């Protein structure tokens, strides 16, 4: 019982980490896009 609870908790933490990484990657993409967008507004 203890082992399965630990395993579940561990899987849960891993899923949260993957989710957070995905969010960070999306934020980075948005930042790059915003920089590109601003450059095109200024120069275009």
Buried (B, 14 or more C-beta within 10 A) or exposed (E): EEEEEEEEEEEEEEEEEEEEEEEEEEEEEEEEEEEEEEEEEEEE
